[in-house]
Amino acid sequence: MFDACMKKLPLIAILRGITPDEIVPVGKALYEAGFRLIEVPLNSPDPLESIRLLSAELGADCLIGAGTVLTERQVADVAFAGGKLVVSPNANLAVIRATKAAGLISAPGVATPSEGFAALEAGADSLKLFPAEQLGPAVVKAWRAVFPKETALLPVGGITPDNMDVYIKAGANGFGLGSALYTPGMSVKDVSRNAQSFANNWKWLANQ
């Protein structure tokens, strides 16, 4: 399912700070814009309830899961809530292995090639290049030359519709999108507009 979602639109919506009351309408707006990968960071209000609600609503066609997953126990909590995607800011090999043992998709954060290769060996399905502002397109280009071509490299941190192109040209396979897509309290209309802008830019740039 991960490959199908990536093929549809390889953009992960990061909904940090979202509440259970907001999650379904925001999730539907993202879905209508083409998003099929949605994470609720675990430092959001009642994140497991948000994951449960959105998984029940869109889980048949989307990968819904958690971000900022730091422990094996949190992996189990995400799985119990119906989440299928586990995203971390770091490359904790125990978390990656627990994620795969639970049958979930693993997208750990990495900042060096050593972390990246170790994460892949532990079973990671993609690599979250974090923070993208610090690493930059030059690092993506260098990594693309040494990592297996099937490895999805997903820069996260400071990505906007206007700077996606330099990362794509460097070899990025997709992105994780945070505050430029959603911030707490943002209206569904604004989320929808931001989501459509990202989706349109990706489709245009990917076909250049």
trRosetta pair geometry for C-beta under 8 A, 3 or more apart (Angstrom, degrees):
i j d omega theta_ij theta_ji phi_ij phi_ji
1 4 5.5 -57 -152 39 40 113
1 5 6.1 39 153 -19 72 106
1 63 6.1 143 124 -68 113 103
1 84 7.3 -16 82 151 141 150
1 105 7.9 -108 77 -52 94 130
2 5 5.8 -58 -148 38 30 109
2 6 6.2 29 155 -18 66 108
2 63 6.3 44 -97 -63 65 155
2 85 8.0 130 -101 -98 99 98
2 105 4.8 140 -80 -113 128 139
2 125 5.6 -38 161 167 172 147
2 126 7.7 -160 174 -24 133 114
3 6 5.7 -56 -145 38 30 111
3 7 6.2 32 155 -22 65 106
4 7 5.7 -53 -147 34 30 112
4 8 6.5 33 153 -22 63 104
4 36 7.7 -92 115 138 78 158
5 8 5.7 -51 -151 32 32 114
5 9 7.7 -52 172 53 61 63
5 10 8.0 108 122 -98 69 53
5 36 3.8 -150 -142 112 90 121
5 37 5.2 114 153 -56 130 91
5 62 6.7 93 -114 -142 124 49
5 63 5.1 -74 -39 0 170 110
6 9 7.9 -113 -159 77 24 25
6 10 4.4 33 -158 -99 73 92
6 37 7.4 41 -75 -43 60 136
6 152 6.5 -94 -134 -106 151 150
6 173 7.4 3 -170 149 124 110
6 174 6.3 -105 -145 -45 92 152
7 10 7.6 48 -52 -55 17 92
8 34 6.5 -170 153 -178 94 85
8 36 4.9 60 74 -3 139 141
9 34 4.3 108 -42 138 150 105
9 35 5.8 -92 88 -98 136 38
9 36 6.1 132 47 11 92 92
9 37 7.7 -146 90 13 81 95
9 199 5.9 -28 -138 -126 140 95
9 202 6.6 99 -152 90 86 151
9 203 8.0 -47 -111 -60 93 93
10 37 7.6 23 -150 9 36 142
10 152 7.2 -148 -154 -151 130 126
10 154 7.4 -137 161 -103 103 106
10 173 5.9 -92 162 142 159 75
10 174 2.8 -112 139 -92 107 128
10 175 7.4 97 118 16 83 54
10 202 7.4 -173 52 -168 77 142
11 35 6.2 -78 84 -112 100 89
11 37 6.8 174 89 54 41 110
11 174 5.9 -147 -68 -169 43 98
11 175 5.6 -1 -121 62 76 83
11 176 7.8 144 -167 -102 56 24
11 177 5.8 13 -176 -11 103 122
11 198 5.9 127 -151 144 163 124
11 199 7.0 -123 24 -86 149 67
11 202 6.1 -119 -46 -56 122 158
12 37 4.4 -66 -104 120 69 119
12 38 7.3 170 -163 -88 64 21
12 39 5.9 23 173 -4 110 111
12 85 8.0 -174 -133 165 119 151
12 87 7.0 127 170 -80 155 152
12 107 7.4 172 -74 121 162 171
12 154 6.8 49 4 -179 120 145
12 156 7.7 -30 63 -96 120 117
12 174 7.2 87 -14 139 83 120
12 175 7.1 -138 30 108 77 46
12 176 4.3 -24 67 -111 113 73
12 177 6.7 168 79 17 55 72
13 30 5.1 -40 -47 -138 166 147
13 35 5.2 31 -28 -164 122 152
13 37 6.8 152 13 95 72 64
13 38 4.7 -13 60 -115 108 73
13 39 6.9 176 85 27 56 65
13 177 6.0 -29 -111 65 47 102
13 181 5.9 -142 -136 138 81 153
13 182 6.8 60 -174 -4 99 128
13 195 7.2 -8 -97 -109 125 108
14 39 5.5 -12 -110 68 61 105
14 41 6.6 41 -171 -39 91 105
14 67 5.8 30 -135 -35 96 164
14 87 7.9 -107 -104 96 100 158
14 156 7.4 94 -41 -152 146 117
14 176 5.5 58 -40 172 120 97
14 177 6.0 -174 16 81 90 44
14 178 4.4 -30 74 -94 129 68
14 181 7.1 115 46 54 71 128
14 182 7.3 -164 85 49 55 108
15 18 4.1 -10 155 -12 110 136
15 23 7.3 107 135 -119 158 81
15 26 6.6 116 -125 125 136 142
15 38 6.7 18 -12 -173 119 94
15 39 6.9 179 21 87 79 50
15 40 5.4 -31 68 -102 107 65
15 41 7.4 -162 75 6 53 80
15 44 7.0 24 112 -89 80 158
15 50 7.7 -144 100 157 132 146
15 182 5.2 -18 -117 92 67 155
16 41 4.5 13 -104 21 81 135
16 43 7.2 9 -150 74 95 91
16 44 5.9 -156 -156 -72 43 103
16 67 7.2 -69 -77 73 89 136
16 68 8.0 83 -109 -20 105 128
16 178 6.3 8 7 -149 120 97
16 179 7.7 -43 50 -68 117 75
16 182 7.6 150 36 95 62 101
16 184 7.6 -73 108 -46 64 92
17 41 7.8 15 -21 54 50 115
17 44 5.3 -135 -66 -120 13 89
17 45 7.3 38 -162 -1 45 88
17 183 7.0 8 61 -171 141 48
17 184 3.5 -81 136 -63 131 113
18 22 5.2 -125 -163 82 89 122
18 23 5.6 105 145 -85 124 78
18 26 6.4 -118 -135 53 136 160
18 40 6.2 -94 58 -127 115 97
18 44 5.5 -2 47 -160 60 144
18 45 7.7 -128 98 44 33 86
18 50 6.0 115 105 -139 103 155
18 182 7.0 -7 -64 152 111 138
18 184 6.8 -156 -74 -104 41 73
19 22 5.0 86 56 11 78 101
19 23 7.0 -128 94 -33 38 87
19 44 7.4 -153 -75 166 42 102
19 45 4.9 -8 -104 73 81 124
19 46 6.9 51 -150 48 67 104
19 50 7.0 -169 161 -78 20 120
19 184 7.9 75 -22 -141 90 97
20 23 5.7 -38 -138 3 34 120
20 45 7.6 -102 -7 109 78 94
20 46 5.3 -41 -28 98 113 126
20 49 4.5 -30 -87 114 134 114
20 50 4.9 -133 -89 -74 63 72
20 53 5.8 117 -153 -4 89 147
22 25 6.6 -81 -167 52 50 97
22 26 5.2 33 154 -15 89 123
22 188 8.0 -170 -159 -70 87 90
23 26 6.0 -69 -143 46 24 107
23 27 5.7 27 162 -24 66 114
23 40 7.1 -10 -120 -91 124 134
23 50 4.2 164 -74 -149 153 92
23 53 5.4 110 83 82 131 124
23 54 5.1 -100 154 -53 116 109
24 27 5.6 -54 -139 38 27 113
24 28 6.3 29 160 -20 63 105
24 53 5.8 -88 -57 147 99 115
24 54 6.4 -165 -88 -90 58 70
24 57 5.3 144 -129 -56 97 166
25 28 5.7 -52 -145 35 32 112
25 29 6.5 34 155 -20 63 103
25 188 4.9 -63 142 -96 113 140
26 29 5.7 -54 -152 34 33 113
26 30 6.5 33 151 -18 65 104
26 182 6.9 68 -166 -121 133 138
26 188 5.9 -133 -85 -110 59 82
26 191 5.3 -20 -139 109 88 173
27 30 5.7 -54 -151 36 33 112
27 31 6.3 37 151 -22 66 106
27 38 6.1 55 -125 -155 92 173
27 54 4.6 170 -81 -131 162 113
27 57 6.3 109 96 88 141 135
27 58 5.7 -144 155 -6 123 143
27 62 7.9 176 -174 75 108 169
27 64 7.7 6 -135 -106 134 121
28 31 5.4 -50 -146 35 34 116
28 32 6.4 35 155 -20 65 104
28 57 7.3 -78 -64 153 91 135
28 58 7.5 -166 -82 -65 59 124
29 32 5.8 -52 -148 34 30 111
29 33 6.7 26 152 -14 61 107
29 188 5.1 177 -47 -171 147 89
29 191 5.2 93 101 99 145 108
29 192 4.1 -99 -168 -78 117 89
29 195 6.4 147 135 19 90 150
30 33 5.8 -63 -154 39 33 109
30 35 3.9 -46 166 51 94 138
30 38 6.1 108 105 -89 156 122
30 191 7.0 -56 -59 152 82 113
30 192 8.0 -124 -60 -98 41 57
30 195 5.2 -153 -115 -120 60 152
31 34 7.8 126 -179 -6 29 7
31 35 6.1 -83 -80 65 33 80
31 36 7.5 74 -122 -86 71 55
31 58 5.8 -141 -78 -124 139 138
31 61 7.7 77 -143 94 120 119
31 62 6.6 -87 -101 -62 104 138
32 192 7.1 -7 73 -132 119 105
33 192 6.4 177 -52 -152 119 62
33 195 3.7 146 46 128 171 114
33 196 4.8 -122 -128 -72 113 62
33 198 7.8 62 152 59 135 91
33 199 4.9 -179 161 -12 94 147
34 195 7.8 170 41 157 77 102
34 199 4.5 121 46 -139 128 141
35 38 6.3 83 142 -64 121 93
35 62 7.6 39 123 -128 72 123
35 195 6.2 -77 -25 -157 123 121
35 199 7.2 -110 -50 -76 75 118
36 61 6.8 -94 -132 140 103 76
36 62 4.7 -151 -159 -118 61 76
36 63 6.6 61 143 17 78 79
37 62 7.1 -164 -67 -167 27 87
37 63 5.2 -1 -113 64 69 104
37 85 6.7 123 -153 -99 84 166
38 54 6.6 -100 100 154 140 148
38 58 7.6 49 23 88 140 142
38 62 6.2 16 11 163 106 132
38 63 7.4 164 29 89 62 57
38 64 5.3 -13 70 -114 99 70
38 65 7.6 145 87 28 56 58
38 85 7.9 139 66 45 44 145
39 64 7.8 157 -89 -164 36 47
39 65 5.4 -26 -110 80 78 76
39 66 6.1 62 -160 172 88 9
39 67 4.1 83 148 -40 130 100
39 85 6.1 -104 -87 106 91 123
39 87 5.0 -26 -118 20 157 135
39 176 7.7 -15 26 -143 134 112
40 44 5.6 -91 178 38 88 147
40 47 4.8 164 132 -155 112 94
40 50 4.7 164 -133 99 162 126
40 51 5.3 -138 40 -64 133 84
40 54 7.4 152 -36 23 128 142
40 64 7.7 19 -6 -178 101 89
40 65 7.6 -162 27 108 74 31
40 66 5.8 -43 70 -111 73 60
40 67 6.8 -167 87 16 22 86
41 44 5.2 116 73 -25 76 99
41 47 6.7 -106 95 -111 38 143
41 66 6.9 92 -125 -172 21 69
41 67 3.9 -45 -90 76 70 103
41 68 4.3 56 -158 7 93 117
42 47 4.9 -143 -124 54 44 161
42 48 8.0 31 -126 -49 84 78
42 66 5.3 41 -56 -173 92 121
42 67 6.9 -150 -7 79 71 49
42 68 4.8 -133 35 85 86 99
42 69 6.2 106 -18 -82 133 58
42 70 7.8 -122 55 4 142 89
42 74 6.1 -24 -99 -155 165 130
42 78 8.0 -82 -79 -72 115 105
43 47 7.5 40 25 -41 16 137
43 68 5.4 -41 -4 102 97 164
44 47 4.5 104 62 -81 96 98
44 50 6.7 -32 107 17 133 153
46 49 4.4 -14 156 30 108 120
46 50 6.4 123 107 -22 79 89
47 50 5.4 -56 -151 37 39 113
47 51 6.2 39 153 -20 71 104
47 66 6.3 84 149 -122 129 104
48 51 5.5 -49 -146 36 36 113
48 52 6.3 40 151 -23 65 103
48 66 7.9 -11 -88 -83 63 128
48 77 5.9 -78 -98 160 133 104
48 78 7.3 -130 -112 -96 88 47
48 80 7.8 2 -159 82 126 94
48 81 4.3 -142 -165 -84 85 146
49 52 5.5 -49 -146 34 33 114
49 53 6.3 32 155 -18 65 105
49 81 7.6 -107 -65 -140 22 123
50 53 5.9 -56 -146 37 30 109
50 54 6.2 16 161 -8 66 111
51 54 6.2 -62 -140 44 26 101
51 55 5.8 29 160 -22 64 113
51 64 6.0 153 -151 143 73 108
51 65 6.8 30 -135 -140 121 21
51 66 6.1 -33 -81 -64 143 88
51 78 6.5 -88 169 -143 170 71
51 81 4.4 64 92 129 117 132
51 82 6.4 169 137 65 89 83
51 83 4.6 -30 -177 -65 133 107
52 55 6.0 -58 -144 37 23 111
52 56 6.5 23 157 -18 60 108
52 81 4.6 -99 -63 -168 85 86
52 82 5.5 105 -120 24 56 119
53 56 6.0 -59 -155 34 27 110
53 57 6.4 17 153 -13 64 112
54 57 5.5 -59 -145 42 36 110
54 58 5.8 -26 176 32 74 106
54 59 7.4 116 124 -51 60 84
54 64 4.9 176 110 -139 107 148
55 58 7.2 -79 -121 60 19 66
55 59 3.9 42 -170 -66 63 128
55 64 4.6 -148 -81 70 74 139
55 81 7.0 139 7 135 145 76
55 82 3.6 160 110 120 159 121
55 83 6.2 -116 -70 -75 136 44
55 84 7.5 137 -123 -11 115 91
56 59 6.5 20 -54 3 14 120
56 82 6.8 34 -49 127 69 173
58 61 6.1 -77 -175 57 71 88
58 62 4.4 7 141 25 107 130
58 64 6.3 115 80 -50 100 125
59 62 6.4 -80 -107 61 25 80
59 64 5.6 -75 -93 18 80 120
59 82 6.2 -68 -93 160 157 114
59 84 7.1 129 -149 -12 98 122
63 84 5.0 -107 -146 87 78 115
63 85 4.5 90 154 -48 106 121
63 105 6.0 -7 -159 24 142 146
64 82 7.3 14 82 116 118 91
64 83 5.8 -106 110 -123 76 67
64 84 6.4 77 54 26 56 90
64 85 6.6 -165 105 21 16 108
65 78 6.1 43 -158 -177 81 128
65 83 4.0 102 -120 -175 61 108
65 84 5.6 -104 -66 63 106 46
65 85 2.7 -151 8 65 143 74
65 86 5.7 -107 174 -57 136 39
65 87 6.7 124 104 -6 117 88
65 104 7.0 118 -116 -167 135 120
65 105 7.1 -131 -36 58 159 97
66 69 5.2 96 106 -62 112 109
66 74 7.2 -134 111 161 154 104
66 78 4.5 -111 5 -109 130 127
66 83 5.5 6 -17 -156 89 167
66 85 7.2 171 26 92 46 71
66 86 6.2 3 61 -118 87 59
66 87 6.8 -156 103 36 48 77
67 87 4.3 -24 -109 78 73 113
67 88 7.6 175 -162 -78 55 24
67 89 7.9 70 173 -47 90 79
68 87 7.6 14 -12 96 37 84
68 88 7.1 79 -133 -130 15 48
68 89 6.2 16 -109 -21 62 105
69 74 4.9 -177 -149 115 81 126
69 75 6.2 86 179 -72 132 68
69 78 6.5 -33 -104 -34 133 144
69 86 4.9 -56 38 -164 163 92
69 87 6.5 120 12 67 104 39
69 88 5.0 -80 65 -81 77 86
69 95 6.2 150 124 -168 99 132
69 99 7.8 97 116 -79 150 118
70 74 6.2 68 46 17 59 151
70 88 6.6 130 -82 -137 47 106
70 89 7.9 -11 -83 34 91 92
70 90 7.4 49 -120 37 79 114
70 92 6.8 100 -159 -12 50 156
70 95 7.0 -101 -179 -83 18 148
71 74 4.7 103 60 2 80 101
71 75 7.3 -131 103 -6 50 83
71 92 8.0 -60 -89 134 31 164
71 95 6.7 -142 -158 -91 6 106
72 75 5.4 -45 -156 26 41 117
72 76 6.8 41 148 -17 66 100
72 94 5.7 -67 -57 142 112 103
72 95 6.1 -140 -72 -97 59 58
72 98 4.2 168 -132 -69 90 166
73 76 5.7 -52 -156 34 37 112
73 77 6.5 39 147 -21 67 104
74 77 5.3 -49 -146 34 38 115
74 78 6.4 42 153 -22 67 101
74 95 7.8 -6 63 -129 103 111
75 78 5.8 -54 -152 33 30 111
75 79 6.5 29 152 -17 64 106
75 86 5.8 8 -118 -114 87 151
75 95 6.1 168 -50 -153 125 74
75 98 4.4 134 62 119 162 116
75 99 5.2 -121 -136 -77 130 66
75 102 5.9 177 153 0 107 149
75 104 7.1 -164 -164 39 96 146
76 79 5.7 -55 -149 37 32 112
76 80 6.3 33 153 -21 65 107
76 98 7.4 -67 -44 171 79 122
76 102 6.9 -163 -95 -92 54 142
77 80 5.7 -55 -148 36 30 112
77 81 6.4 27 154 -17 64 108
78 81 5.8 -60 -151 38 30 109
78 83 4.0 -62 175 60 87 137
78 86 6.0 134 84 -91 163 94
78 104 7.1 59 106 -114 118 164
79 82 7.9 77 179 -47 30 11
79 83 6.4 -83 -76 62 29 81
79 102 4.6 -105 -79 178 149 136
79 103 7.7 98 -128 55 123 85
79 104 6.1 -116 -86 -50 97 128
83 86 7.3 100 130 -68 122 71
83 104 7.1 29 116 -128 82 132
84 104 5.5 -175 -167 -133 42 81
84 105 6.0 45 143 9 79 99
85 104 6.6 -171 -79 -178 15 100
85 105 4.8 -21 -111 65 66 110
85 107 6.9 3 -173 7 94 116
86 95 7.2 -157 151 162 135 99
86 99 4.4 -129 48 -120 148 127
86 104 5.2 73 -12 127 108 134
86 105 6.8 171 24 82 70 54
86 106 5.6 -17 69 -108 103 59
86 107 7.0 168 87 30 52 71
87 107 4.6 -19 -105 76 79 106
87 108 7.7 174 -153 -87 44 26
87 109 7.7 69 175 -42 77 87
87 128 6.3 87 -155 -52 97 153
87 176 7.2 130 -157 -113 150 143
88 91 7.5 147 94 -79 125 28
88 92 6.2 -106 170 23 164 101
88 95 5.9 87 -64 115 154 150
88 107 7.5 168 21 91 66 58
88 108 4.8 -11 55 -127 110 68
88 109 5.5 -119 104 7 67 90
88 128 7.6 172 65 40 55 139
89 109 4.4 -17 -173 16 28 156
89 128 7.9 -90 -119 103 33 136
89 130 5.9 -119 -151 118 67 152
90 108 6.8 -41 105 -172 34 98
90 109 5.3 -13 -51 67 19 104
91 96 7.3 0 -165 -38 65 129
91 108 4.7 95 -109 145 60 134
91 109 6.5 -121 -47 79 68 53
91 110 4.9 49 -58 -91 125 82
91 115 4.2 161 14 -171 158 103
91 116 7.6 -113 -94 -68 149 33
91 118 6.3 96 153 84 135 108
91 119 4.6 -95 -142 -70 114 113
91 124 7.9 -49 -134 -61 93 146
92 95 3.9 58 91 10 112 114
92 96 6.8 169 89 -15 58 82
92 108 7.0 -160 33 -131 60 128
93 96 5.4 -50 -147 35 38 114
93 97 6.2 35 156 -17 69 104
93 118 6.3 -75 -81 152 117 105
93 119 7.2 -138 -95 -100 73 53
93 122 4.5 -154 -147 -93 86 153
94 97 5.9 -54 -146 39 30 108
94 98 6.2 30 154 -18 64 108
95 98 5.7 -54 -144 39 30 111
95 99 6.2 37 153 -26 63 105
95 106 7.9 143 124 -136 79 114
95 108 7.2 127 90 -97 113 114
96 99 5.6 -54 -152 32 29 115
96 100 6.6 21 155 -12 64 106
96 106 4.9 84 -141 -167 74 151
96 108 5.6 -47 -78 -42 109 134
96 119 5.9 -178 -87 -149 159 73
96 122 4.2 77 97 119 135 126
96 123 5.6 156 152 60 100 89
96 124 5.3 -54 -142 -66 129 82
97 100 6.0 -57 -148 40 32 106
97 101 6.1 35 153 -22 66 108
97 122 5.4 -89 -57 -174 83 100
97 123 6.3 110 -99 24 52 129
98 101 5.6 -53 -143 37 31 114
98 102 6.4 26 157 -15 64 108
99 102 6.0 -65 -154 39 26 106
99 104 4.8 -89 -172 74 78 107
99 105 7.4 -50 163 89 117 19
99 106 4.2 120 102 -83 145 103
99 123 7.5 -180 76 100 93 119
100 103 7.6 52 -176 -72 35 20
100 104 7.2 -106 -80 57 26 64
100 106 5.9 -45 -53 -23 84 131
100 122 7.7 180 1 143 137 72
100 123 3.9 -35 -50 139 159 150
105 125 5.0 -56 -159 27 81 156
105 126 7.9 19 172 10 104 100
106 119 7.9 -163 134 180 120 97
106 123 6.2 78 32 110 149 87
106 124 4.7 -109 108 -123 113 56
106 125 5.2 132 54 5 67 88
106 126 7.8 176 96 34 57 63
107 124 7.0 103 -104 -164 26 97
107 125 6.4 -51 -67 64 69 92
107 126 4.8 -5 -113 68 90 99
107 127 7.5 -176 -155 -96 66 8
107 128 5.1 81 158 -40 91 108
107 154 6.8 -16 -160 46 121 143
107 176 8.0 142 145 -69 140 126
108 119 4.8 -143 61 -139 132 133
108 124 5.3 -84 18 -110 103 130
108 127 7.1 -28 69 -127 73 57
108 128 6.3 -145 106 27 27 102
109 128 4.5 -53 -93 88 58 113
109 129 7.8 113 -151 -126 66 4
109 130 3.9 -44 -149 41 112 133
109 156 7.2 -87 -110 54 100 131
110 115 4.0 174 -144 111 96 114
110 116 4.4 124 145 -73 161 71
110 119 5.7 -111 -67 -7 129 146
110 127 5.2 -40 27 -163 127 105
110 128 6.8 129 14 66 71 59
110 129 6.6 -40 71 -101 78 50
110 130 7.2 101 43 32 33 81
111 115 6.2 44 41 35 56 151
111 129 7.5 107 -100 -158 46 60
111 130 6.6 -75 -70 78 87 56
111 131 7.8 10 -102 15 112 52
111 134 7.5 -4 -141 92 116 127
111 135 6.7 -146 -143 -73 72 114
112 115 4.7 98 57 7 81 100
112 116 6.9 -144 96 -6 44 89
113 116 5.3 -57 -147 38 36 116
113 117 6.2 30 161 -15 72 104
113 143 6.4 -171 -91 -113 91 89
113 146 6.5 0 -134 90 135 141
113 147 7.7 -150 -135 -61 91 95
114 117 6.3 -55 -145 38 28 103
114 118 6.2 26 156 -16 63 111
115 118 5.8 -61 -146 41 29 111
115 119 6.1 31 156 -23 66 109
116 119 5.7 -56 -148 33 27 112
116 120 6.5 25 155 -16 63 105
116 127 5.1 22 -134 -129 97 150
116 143 6.9 113 -24 -146 176 123
116 147 6.5 -69 143 -93 136 127
116 151 8.0 75 174 175 113 149
117 120 5.7 -52 -148 36 34 111
117 121 6.4 36 153 -21 65 105
117 147 7.7 -149 -77 -108 78 87
118 121 5.7 -55 -149 36 32 113
118 122 6.4 28 152 -17 64 107
119 122 5.7 -59 -151 38 31 109
119 124 4.1 16 152 -14 93 146
119 127 6.3 119 86 -105 141 93
120 123 7.8 139 -176 2 29 8
120 124 5.3 -73 -86 52 41 100
120 127 7.3 -41 -58 -61 94 111
120 147 7.8 163 -46 -148 153 104
120 148 7.7 145 -158 19 157 116
120 151 6.6 -46 -99 -112 135 124
124 127 6.4 70 133 -76 141 68
125 152 7.4 4 136 35 69 119
126 151 7.2 135 -131 -175 52 64
126 152 3.8 -36 -124 74 106 111
126 153 7.6 -163 -172 -69 86 19
126 154 5.6 42 153 -7 125 120
126 173 7.7 -128 -142 76 117 132
126 174 8.0 -26 -162 52 149 120
127 147 7.5 -96 12 -140 148 160
127 151 6.3 19 1 171 113 109
127 152 6.9 170 26 88 66 60
127 153 5.6 -16 69 -112 104 59
127 154 6.7 167 85 26 49 79
128 154 5.3 -36 -107 79 56 103
128 156 5.1 -7 -170 3 99 131
128 176 6.1 17 -136 -16 109 139
129 132 5.8 78 106 -89 96 78
129 135 5.4 -101 167 60 110 166
129 139 7.2 158 -165 109 134 118
129 140 6.5 -127 7 -88 179 89
129 143 7.4 -168 -95 28 131 166
129 153 5.9 30 -29 -176 121 89
129 154 6.5 175 12 79 81 42
129 155 4.6 -36 69 -98 113 59
129 156 6.7 152 68 17 55 72
129 172 7.8 -104 27 -112 136 101
130 135 7.8 43 36 -12 3 129
130 155 7.8 145 -70 -158 53 48
130 156 4.8 -19 -86 67 98 102
130 157 5.6 120 -137 -23 73 125
130 176 7.9 -13 -78 46 109 137
131 134 4.7 78 74 10 94 104
131 135 6.9 175 88 -5 46 91
131 156 7.2 -87 -130 95 49 69
131 157 3.6 -144 -155 157 80 174
131 158 7.1 69 174 1 102 107
132 135 5.7 -63 -137 46 35 104
132 136 7.3 117 171 -63 61 26
132 155 3.7 79 -106 -178 127 104
132 156 5.7 163 -25 59 110 24
132 157 4.3 169 24 59 81 89
132 158 5.7 -144 76 52 100 95
132 159 6.1 35 63 -54 159 92
132 167 7.2 -12 -163 -100 130 140
132 175 8.0 -1 -64 -138 161 96
133 136 7.4 15 176 -65 24 70
133 157 5.2 -100 -4 128 88 107
133 158 4.1 75 -62 10 106 153
134 157 7.6 -11 9 108 83 148
135 139 4.1 -97 177 57 88 151
135 140 7.0 94 132 -42 115 76
135 155 7.1 -148 70 -123 126 103
136 139 5.6 103 65 8 69 98
136 140 7.5 -125 113 -2 42 91
137 140 5.3 -54 -150 36 42 116
137 141 6.2 44 154 -22 72 102
137 166 4.5 -89 -65 143 153 98
137 167 5.3 -131 -99 -89 92 52
137 169 7.2 19 -161 70 134 90
137 170 4.0 -175 -170 -41 88 150
137 172 8.0 -81 -121 -27 77 112
138 141 5.7 -52 -151 34 32 113
138 142 6.5 30 152 -17 64 106
138 170 7.2 -105 -68 -128 19 137
139 142 5.7 -54 -147 38 34 110
139 143 6.1 32 155 -18 67 107
140 143 5.8 -58 -145 39 28 109
140 144 6.2 34 155 -27 64 106
140 153 6.1 142 -144 137 90 140
140 155 6.3 -48 -80 -58 130 119
140 167 5.8 83 9 -148 172 75
140 170 4.0 84 90 122 113 127
140 171 5.5 180 148 60 94 89
140 172 5.4 -32 -161 -59 146 85
141 144 5.7 -51 -147 29 28 115
141 145 7.0 31 153 -23 59 102
141 170 4.0 -91 -57 -157 85 90
141 171 5.8 132 -104 8 47 115
142 145 6.0 -56 -162 26 33 113
142 146 7.2 1 154 2 64 109
143 146 6.3 -78 -154 46 36 94
143 147 5.5 14 166 -9 80 118
143 153 6.1 133 107 -114 128 148
143 171 7.5 -166 77 88 80 133
144 147 6.6 -55 -118 42 25 98
144 153 6.5 -100 -80 8 82 154
144 170 6.8 168 -7 149 138 68
144 171 3.1 -11 -83 134 157 167
147 151 4.4 -80 152 55 117 147
147 153 6.9 125 65 -62 153 115
148 151 4.7 108 67 -21 82 102
152 173 4.3 -117 -145 82 72 149
152 174 6.3 -2 -172 23 113 110
153 171 6.5 38 53 120 139 91
153 172 5.6 -108 99 -125 96 53
153 173 5.4 114 45 8 61 97
154 172 7.0 92 -113 -164 30 94
154 173 6.4 -60 -69 67 69 87
154 174 4.9 -21 -110 81 96 86
154 175 5.9 161 -164 -107 79 19
154 176 5.7 78 150 -25 114 86
155 159 6.2 133 109 -71 101 123
155 167 5.2 -98 20 -147 148 144
155 172 5.3 -52 -1 -117 105 135
155 175 5.7 -26 68 -118 76 82
155 176 7.5 -138 105 28 38 78
156 159 6.9 -68 -129 -9 32 123
156 175 6.7 142 -84 -172 59 66
156 176 3.4 2 -104 54 111 118
156 177 8.0 -112 -129 -46 77 26
156 178 7.2 87 -172 -29 88 108
157 176 7.8 32 -24 77 55 104
157 178 7.2 25 -99 6 37 134
158 163 7.5 -17 135 66 88 151
159 163 6.5 -136 -142 77 51 103
159 164 6.4 62 -169 -83 99 78
159 167 7.3 -39 -118 3 107 158
159 175 4.7 171 178 -169 169 137
159 176 7.2 133 22 73 139 50
159 177 5.8 -95 83 -103 116 70
159 178 7.7 109 42 19 87 80
159 180 6.6 -128 91 34 57 140
160 163 5.3 69 51 19 85 94
160 164 7.3 -124 86 -33 41 81
160 180 4.7 -155 -103 -131 75 160
161 164 6.2 -36 -152 -5 31 118
161 180 7.5 -165 -12 156 72 133
161 197 4.9 -72 -67 145 152 103
161 198 5.6 -127 -82 -90 93 55
161 201 4.4 162 -154 -24 94 161
163 166 6.0 -40 -172 27 71 108
163 167 7.0 64 139 -11 79 105
164 167 5.9 -72 -161 44 41 107
164 168 5.9 38 151 -23 78 111
164 172 8.0 -121 -165 76 70 142
164 175 6.6 -90 -120 -34 100 150
164 198 7.7 130 -56 -145 147 74
164 201 5.7 117 42 133 145 124
164 202 6.6 -93 168 -84 157 67
164 205 6.0 -172 112 15 112 168
165 168 5.7 -57 -144 37 32 111
165 169 6.2 31 159 -18 67 107
165 205 5.2 -142 -100 -128 77 133
166 169 5.8 -52 -147 38 31 112
166 170 6.5 31 152 -19 61 109
167 170 5.5 -58 -149 38 33 112
167 172 4.0 12 151 -5 96 144
167 175 7.1 82 102 -81 151 111
168 171 7.9 135 -177 -1 27 9
168 172 5.4 -73 -85 56 41 97
168 205 5.1 120 44 144 168 124
168 206 6.7 -118 -152 -83 140 62
172 175 6.7 34 160 -66 136 81
174 202 7.9 27 -128 -139 68 134
175 202 7.9 -139 19 -94 111 119
177 180 6.2 -88 -167 67 93 94
177 181 4.1 79 136 -27 115 135
177 182 8.0 93 121 10 94 83
177 198 6.0 -4 -100 -126 162 159
178 181 6.5 152 90 30 11 98
178 182 7.5 -94 179 54 37 74
179 182 7.2 -93 -126 74 30 42
179 183 5.2 40 -146 -76 80 98
180 194 6.8 172 144 -161 62 124
180 198 7.8 120 116 -73 107 118
181 191 7.1 48 162 -145 70 75
181 194 5.0 156 -139 134 47 128
181 195 6.4 66 -153 -78 99 67
181 198 6.4 -12 -96 -29 104 149
182 186 5.7 -150 -150 43 61 142
182 191 5.4 26 -97 -116 93 105
182 194 7.2 -178 -56 79 56 148
183 186 5.1 103 58 -38 68 116
186 190 4.8 -112 -179 82 99 126
186 191 5.5 117 117 -55 119 89
187 190 4.6 95 59 6 84 100
187 191 7.0 -147 96 -3 45 85
188 191 5.6 -53 -147 38 35 113
188 192 6.1 40 153 -23 66 106
189 192 5.7 -54 -150 35 28 114
189 193 6.5 28 153 -18 63 105
190 193 5.6 -51 -147 35 34 111
190 194 6.3 32 155 -16 66 106
191 194 5.8 -57 -148 40 31 109
191 195 6.0 32 155 -22 66 110
192 195 5.7 -55 -144 36 27 112
192 196 6.3 26 158 -18 63 107
193 196 6.0 -56 -148 36 28 109
193 197 6.5 30 153 -21 62 106
194 197 5.7 -56 -152 33 31 113
194 198 6.5 28 154 -15 66 104
195 198 5.9 -56 -151 37 32 108
195 199 6.1 27 154 -16 67 110
196 199 5.7 -55 -141 41 31 110
196 200 6.0 31 160 -19 66 109
197 200 6.0 -55 -143 38 25 108
197 201 6.3 23 158 -16 61 110
198 201 5.9 -61 -148 38 27 109
198 202 6.3 28 157 -20 65 107
199 202 5.9 -54 -148 34 29 111
199 203 6.4 25 157 -16 64 108
200 203 6.0 -59 -148 38 29 108
200 204 6.2 25 157 -16 65 110
201 204 5.8 -59 -145 40 30 109
201 205 5.9 20 162 -12 68 112
202 205 6.1 -63 -141 43 25 103
202 206 5.8 22 164 -20 66 115
203 206 6.1 -54 -136 37 23 109
203 207 6.6 11 163 -10 58 114
204 207 6.3 -76 -157 40 24 103
204 208 7.2 41 148 -44 62 97
205 208 5.7 -37 -158 -1 40 118
